Amino acid sequence: MALLILILFIVALGSGLQRVAGMGLGLIAAPVLAIAMGPVQGVMVVNILAMVNAAMTGYTVREHIDWRRCFYIGSVMVFGAIAGALLIKQVSNGLLLILFGTLILIALFMVSALKGRMPEPRGRIPMLVTGVVGGFTNTLAAVAGPVITVYAQAARWDHRSFAATLQPLFVISGGMSFLIKSLLGAGNLGATSPWVWPVGLLGMFIGIYLGTQLSKIISRDRAHKLALLLAGAGGLSALVRGALAL
């Protein structure tokens, strides 16, 4: 029951922030559920929930999606997902938590420290590299958003279009990560309570509704900073827990 209450709260919070800022569910829920359920099972649960949440959110902002960038970034995520799944099979849970927390903190540092300082990328290659790296980090830690954010900031991508395009990319990365891990035997949800899914969906509906209302009074920039702050705390917690486990 405590786990279900935690899932309801964390999914509602993450979904609400994602409705306002474009990302949030993976950033916030992944570190918490990785600690509560284990780094493999927790991330797989977030992969599914993030995929459904992004599909729901993406429908509301579909007119702003940049389908060209979505194609180039999303089409190569499978290569990063395969690399991430193979790594999961080779390392312990403690080391996975350390890698998980480190990846989140590095991604957040890049988003914050490199903002406005990176040379503007041109052509298709930067988008393809972003897709591969995003597929890897999403498979390992359920976070592709910060990686894509680094590219978006360097490319001076309009925020409204960027936030909208993140949604189909989250659908692709979430589904791809879950499928690859299942096919390669890097994880499964056999031990997951069936109540996780209706509770998670309820949290999404609550979060999206509240996020829609709050988006009228809270700026995207402020919500984005809050999401990054909470994700940083979660990544640090996972890093410490993994070190203690080792």
C-alpha positions as CSV (number, residue, x, y, z in Angstrom):
1,M,0.0,0.0,0.0
2,A,2.8,2.4,0.8
3,L,4.4,1.7,-2.6
4,L,1.1,2.4,-4.4
5,I,0.6,5.7,-2.5
6,L,4.2,6.6,-3.5
7,I,3.5,5.8,-7.1
8,L,0.3,7.8,-7.1
9,F,2.0,10.9,-5.7
10,I,5.2,10.7,-7.7
11,V,3.4,10.0,-11.0
12,A,0.9,12.9,-10.4
13,L,3.8,15.3,-9.6
14,G,5.9,14.2,-12.6
15,S,2.9,14.3,-15.0
16,G,1.9,17.7,-13.8
17,L,5.4,19.1,-14.4
18,Q,5.6,17.4,-17.8
19,R,2.4,19.1,-18.9
20,V,3.8,22.5,-17.9
21,A,7.5,22.1,-18.8
22,G,7.6,19.3,-21.5
23,M,9.4,16.8,-19.3
24,G,9.2,15.7,-15.7
25,L,7.8,12.2,-15.2
26,G,10.9,10.2,-16.0
27,L,13.2,12.7,-14.3
28,I,11.2,12.6,-11.0
29,A,9.7,9.1,-10.9
30,A,12.7,7.1,-12.2
31,P,15.1,7.9,-9.3
32,V,12.3,7.3,-6.7
33,L,11.0,4.1,-8.1
34,A,14.5,2.8,-8.8
35,I,15.2,3.0,-5.1
36,A,11.7,1.7,-4.0
37,M,11.4,-1.2,-6.6
38,G,15.0,-1.8,-7.7
39,P,16.9,-0.2,-10.6
40,V,15.7,-2.6,-13.3
41,Q,12.0,-3.1,-12.3
42,G,11.6,0.5,-11.3
43,V,13.0,1.8,-14.6
44,M,10.8,-0.6,-16.6
45,V,7.7,0.6,-14.8
46,V,8.6,4.2,-15.5
47,N,9.3,3.3,-19.2
48,I,5.7,2.1,-19.5
49,L,4.1,4.9,-17.5
50,A,6.2,7.6,-19.3
51,M,5.2,6.2,-22.7
52,V,1.5,6.4,-21.9
53,N,1.8,9.8,-20.2
54,A,3.7,11.2,-23.2
55,A,1.1,9.9,-25.6
56,M,-1.7,11.6,-23.6
57,T,0.3,14.9,-23.3
58,G,1.4,14.8,-26.9
59,Y,-2.1,14.7,-28.1
60,T,-2.8,18.0,-26.5
61,V,0.2,19.7,-28.2
62,R,0.3,17.8,-31.5
63,E,0.1,21.0,-33.6
64,H,3.5,22.1,-32.4
65,I,5.5,18.8,-33.0
66,D,8.5,19.0,-35.3
67,W,8.1,15.7,-37.0
68,R,11.4,16.0,-39.0
69,R,13.5,16.3,-35.9
70,C,11.4,13.6,-34.2
71,F,12.2,11.2,-37.1
72,Y,15.9,11.7,-37.0
73,I,16.3,11.5,-33.2
74,G,13.7,8.7,-32.7
75,S,14.8,6.5,-35.6
76,V,18.2,5.5,-34.0
77,M,17.2,5.2,-30.4
78,V,17.1,1.4,-30.8
79,F,20.9,1.3,-31.0
80,G,21.4,3.0,-27.7
81,A,18.6,0.9,-26.2
82,I,20.4,-2.3,-27.2
83,A,23.7,-1.1,-25.6
84,G,21.9,-0.1,-22.4
85,A,20.1,-3.5,-22.1
86,L,23.4,-5.4,-22.7
87,L,25.0,-3.4,-19.9
88,I,22.2,-4.1,-17.5
89,K,22.7,-7.8,-17.9
90,Q,26.4,-7.5,-16.9
91,V,26.3,-5.4,-13.7
92,S,24.9,-5.7,-10.2
93,N,22.0,-3.7,-8.8
94,G,24.3,-1.6,-6.6
95,L,26.5,-0.7,-9.6
96,L,23.4,0.0,-11.7
97,L,22.1,2.5,-9.1
98,I,25.5,4.2,-9.2
99,L,25.5,4.4,-13.0
100,F,21.9,5.5,-12.9
101,G,22.5,8.3,-10.5
102,T,25.7,9.4,-12.2
103,L,24.0,9.5,-15.6
104,I,21.2,11.7,-14.2
105,L,23.6,14.1,-12.5
106,I,25.8,14.4,-15.6
107,A,22.8,15.0,-17.8
108,L,21.5,17.7,-15.5
109,F,24.9,19.3,-15.2
110,M,25.1,19.5,-19.0
111,V,21.6,21.0,-19.2
112,S,22.5,23.7,-16.6
113,A,26.1,24.4,-17.2
114,L,26.2,24.3,-21.0
115,K,23.1,26.3,-21.5
116,G,23.8,28.9,-24.3
117,R,27.5,27.9,-24.4
118,M,27.5,25.1,-27.0
119,P,28.2,25.7,-30.7
120,E,25.0,25.5,-32.8
121,P,24.8,22.0,-34.3
122,R,24.1,21.7,-38.0
123,G,22.9,18.8,-40.2
124,R,21.6,15.4,-39.3
125,I,24.6,13.9,-37.4
126,P,23.9,15.8,-34.1
127,M,20.3,14.6,-34.2
128,L,21.4,11.0,-34.8
129,V,24.0,11.1,-32.0
130,T,21.3,12.6,-29.7
131,G,19.0,9.7,-30.5
132,V,21.5,7.0,-29.8
133,V,22.6,8.6,-26.5
134,G,19.0,9.3,-25.5
135,G,18.1,5.6,-26.2
136,F,21.0,4.5,-24.0
137,T,20.2,6.7,-21.0
138,N,16.5,6.0,-21.3
139,T,17.1,2.2,-21.2
140,L,19.4,2.5,-18.2
141,A,17.8,5.3,-16.2
142,A,14.4,6.2,-17.9
143,V,15.6,9.7,-18.8
144,A,16.1,10.8,-22.4
145,G,14.8,14.3,-21.8
146,P,18.1,15.9,-20.5
147,V,20.1,14.5,-23.4
148,I,17.6,15.9,-26.0
149,T,17.5,19.2,-24.0
150,V,21.3,19.6,-24.5
151,Y,20.8,19.4,-28.3
152,A,17.7,21.6,-28.2
153,Q,19.6,24.4,-26.3
154,A,22.6,24.2,-28.6
155,A,20.3,24.2,-31.7
156,R,18.3,27.2,-30.3
157,W,15.2,25.0,-30.8
158,D,11.9,27.0,-30.0
159,H,10.8,25.8,-26.6
160,R,7.1,25.3,-27.5
161,S,8.1,23.1,-30.5
162,F,10.8,21.3,-28.4
163,A,8.5,20.5,-25.5
164,A,5.8,19.2,-27.9
165,T,8.3,17.1,-29.9
166,L,9.6,15.5,-26.7
167,Q,6.3,13.7,-26.3
168,P,6.4,11.4,-29.3
169,L,10.1,10.9,-28.6
170,F,9.3,9.7,-25.1
171,V,6.7,7.3,-26.5
172,I,9.4,5.9,-28.9
173,S,12.2,5.7,-26.3
174,G,9.9,4.3,-23.5
175,G,8.5,1.6,-25.8
176,M,11.9,0.8,-27.3
177,S,13.6,0.5,-24.0
178,F,11.0,-1.8,-22.5
179,L,10.9,-4.0,-25.6
180,I,14.6,-4.4,-25.9
181,K,15.1,-5.2,-22.2
182,S,12.4,-7.8,-22.4
183,L,13.7,-9.4,-25.6
184,L,17.3,-9.5,-24.4
185,G,16.3,-10.8,-20.9
186,A,17.6,-7.7,-19.2
187,G,14.5,-7.3,-17.1
188,N,10.8,-8.2,-16.7
189,L,7.8,-7.1,-14.8
190,G,6.7,-10.5,-13.6
191,A,6.9,-9.5,-9.9
192,T,5.2,-6.2,-10.4
193,S,1.8,-5.8,-8.6
194,P,-1.0,-5.4,-11.1
195,W,-2.3,-2.5,-9.0
196,V,0.7,-0.4,-10.1
197,W,-0.9,0.3,-13.5
198,P,-4.4,1.6,-12.5
199,V,-2.8,3.7,-9.7
200,G,-0.2,5.0,-12.2
201,L,-2.9,5.9,-14.7
202,L,-4.9,7.7,-11.9
203,G,-1.8,9.7,-11.0
204,M,-1.4,10.7,-14.7
205,F,-4.9,11.9,-15.0
206,I,-4.6,13.9,-11.7
207,G,-1.2,15.3,-12.8
208,I,-2.2,16.3,-16.3
209,Y,-5.4,18.0,-15.1
210,L,-3.5,19.9,-12.4
211,G,-0.7,20.7,-14.8
212,T,-3.1,22.1,-17.3
213,Q,-4.6,24.4,-14.7
214,L,-1.1,25.4,-13.3
215,S,0.3,26.0,-16.8
216,K,-1.9,29.1,-16.8
217,I,-0.2,30.7,-13.8
218,I,3.3,29.0,-13.7
219,S,5.9,29.7,-16.3
220,R,7.5,26.8,-18.2
221,D,10.9,28.0,-17.1
222,R,10.0,27.8,-13.4
223,A,8.5,24.4,-13.7
224,H,11.5,23.2,-15.7
225,K,13.9,24.3,-13.0
226,L,11.8,22.6,-10.3
227,A,11.8,19.3,-12.3
228,L,15.6,19.5,-12.6
229,L,16.0,20.2,-8.9
230,L,13.9,17.3,-7.9
231,A,15.6,15.0,-10.4
232,G,19.0,16.0,-9.1
233,A,18.0,15.1,-5.5
234,G,16.7,11.7,-6.8
235,G,19.9,11.0,-8.8
236,L,22.1,11.8,-5.8
237,S,20.0,9.5,-3.6
238,A,20.3,6.7,-6.1
239,L,24.1,7.3,-6.2
240,V,24.5,7.1,-2.4
241,R,22.2,4.0,-2.1
242,G,24.2,2.2,-4.8
243,A,27.5,3.1,-3.1
244,L,26.1,1.7,0.2
245,A,24.9,-1.4,-1.5
246,L,28.4,-2.1,-2.9
